[in-house]
């Protein structure tokens, strides 16, 4: 036993650090459950607010921005809470049990349309949206923070993260593909009735998935888990440049992705006059699985930072191809597929690389603040990015004269096109810039792992 431990300390990449297949699947279920609900919010909440709930596009966009930015503040708080958690279930795992039902309940309430008017109606929307977001952070943060404690091997973490991302993509596929048809079916054409019922169906499934993950997952590295004070959590950020780079890149990515997903329904309804194709086009996004599943192989050839750059490039190219599609549905679908593969890659990489930044922070400062660092790197970026990504297109559309449920002018159609096609393309291109500075940190990861193993 002592000889095996000594070998592992000398080489933390040994195969005995691999996670069993059933636990890889269980880890994937966490993101499937999370995306079943969160992707309904990110894809359809703006449309729900303007065309179902009855808010103007300007009010809806401002509400999304303010609520998301206020809500994003809870990400580091949740991170510090997790860093101070030490229970018989582990550090991150118990939150799958504790937060699954509150997350489900408040997500359902977000899509309820009460008989309210004026500021009271806006207040209800903001309150339910923020509470759903707080609960989402409480369950999304441990999904990422648990990864460094599932395996010590960077290679195994990439594999685990690929399982997670494939699972998340399945959740996204189900949410964006079946929400509108299910809402229409359960509401008999009444979206105010159908939306909360459809969300409730997904919520039940999500809770079951979180509970299965709670039962099956196990955390290691428990000997390195110590309660971390607020001061020490902040200390783990100092000089952690790989973490800072990932924060910037991941935030940029979620801005671009949210712009794309939140405006597709407007583009197909008004510019193409084919709203009925939205579930089909969104369903094609399952193609992201190819990019996600290929990541462990791409990383071996290209390394991690260049793999993420590849994702940004493909995502931007897909947007540009859709612009040249004009009335050709086949070209538009081709661009959508390329963009989805790219966004699948760019979405996946930061979650795997954040684990390495946790190791870097521990190596540099002696503080292992996995909850704090991954909370800001994941939940904060998703929420702040979603807020900005939901706000920017509403301002463009409002500037060009968009009015819900009416025949759009040529100016408002141009605003919708700019929002759906060009805004995401520009943002994805900007995401490449910070990743150009990551290379030197990735080259040192193996030495950091060996050094940390010697400190135990």
C-alpha positions, 0 to 999 in steps of 0.5 A, a space after each residue: 500500500 505504501 509503495 503504491 502511494 509513493 508511486 502515485 505521489 511521484 506520478 499523479 497521472 497513473 491509471 489508478 486515478 481513473 473514475 469508474 464508468 458509472 460515476 462518470 455517467 453520474 457526473 454527466 447527469 448533474 449537468 443534464 439535470 441543470 441544463 434541463 431547467 437552465 437552458 429553458 431560462 437562457 433560451 426562452 425567458 426573453 421570448 416568454 417575457 416579451 411575447 407571453 408575459 407581456 413586458 416590452 422588449 426594453 423592460 425585459 432586456 433591462 430586467 434580465 441584465 439587472 437581475 443577472 448582475 445582482 444574481 451573479 454576486 451570489 456566485 463567490 458567496 456560494 463558492 465560499 460556502 462550499 469551501 467551508 463545507 465539510 460533511 459526511 457526504 463530502 464537500 460539494 456532493 451534498 448540494 445535489 441533495 439540498 438544492 435540487 428541489 428549491 432550484 426546480 420550484 423557483 424555475 417553475 415559478 419563473 414561468 408562471 404568469 400571475 394576474 398582476 399589472 405594472 410594477 408589481 408584475 415586473 417585481 414578480 418577474 425579477 424576484 422569481 428570476 433572481 431566486 431561480 438563479 440563486 438556486 441554480 448557482 447553489 447547484 451549478 457551483 458544486 457541479 464544477 467544484 467537485 471535479 478537482 475532488 473526483 480525480 487528481 489527474 488532469 487527463 482524467 478531469 478532461 475525460 470527466 468534463 467531456 462526460 459532463 458536457 455531453 450530459 449537459 448537451 443532452 439536457 440542452 437538447 431536450 430543453 430547447 427542442 421540446 419546451 415549445 411543443 410541450 408548452 403548446 400541447 399541455 396548454 392547448 395553445 395557451 402559452 401562459 398555461 403551457 409554459 409552467 406545465 412544461 417546465 414542471 415536467 422537466 423539473 421532476 426529471 432534473 430532480 431525479 437526476 441530481 439525486 442519482 448523482 448524489 447517491 453515486 458520486 464520491 469525493 477524494 482529496 478529502 485530506 486536502 480539504 480544509 475550511 477556507 476563510 474569506 480572506 484565504 479564498 481571496 488570497 487564492 486569486 492573487 497571481 492566479 493568471 490562468 484563472 483570470 484568463 479563463 474567467 475573461 474567456 468564459 465570460 465572453 463565451 457566455 455573452 455570445 452564446 446567450 445572444 445567439 440562443 435568445 434571439 433565434 426564435 425572433 429570427 425564425 419567426 419574423 425574418 424567415 417566417 418559419 417559427 415552427 422550425 425553431 424546435 427542429 433547429 434547436 434540436 440540431 444543436 445536439 451535434 455539439 456532442 461531437 465536439 464535446 466527445 472529441 475534446 479528449 482526442 483534440 487536446 492530445 493533438 492541439 493542447 487545451 488552450 488551442 482547442 478552446 481557440 478552435 471552438 471560438 473560431 468554429 462558433 464565429 464561422 458558423 454565424 458568418 455562414 448563416 448570414 450568407 445562407 439567405 433563403 437557403 435552409 440547407 446552408 443555414 443549417 450547415 452554418 448552425 451545425 458548425 457553430 454548434 460544434 464550435 460552441 460545444 468545444 468552447 463551452 466545455 474547455 473552461 470547466 476542465 481547465 478551471 480544475 487546473 487553475 485550482 491546482 495552480 492557486 494551491 501551488 502558488 498560495 497554499 490555499 485550495 479554494 476549489 469552491 470559490 475559484 470554480 464558482 466565479 469561473 463557472 456560475 458567475 461567468 454563466 450568469 453575468 454572461 447571460 445577463 449581458 447576452 440577454 441585454 445587448 440584443 434587446 437594446 439593438 432590437 429596441 433601437 431598430 424598432 422591434 415591437 412584439 406580436 406585430 408585423 416588423 418593419 424593414 428596420 426592425 428585421 435588420 435589428 433582429 438579423 444583427 442581433 442573431 448573426 453578427 453580435 455573436 460572431 463578433 463576441 466569439 472572435 473577441 474570446 480568442 484574444 485572452 486564450 492567446 496568453 494561456 499557453 505558458 501556464 498549461 506547459 507547467 501543469 505537470 510540474 505543479 501536479 508532481 509538486 502538489 503530490 509531494 506536499 501531501 
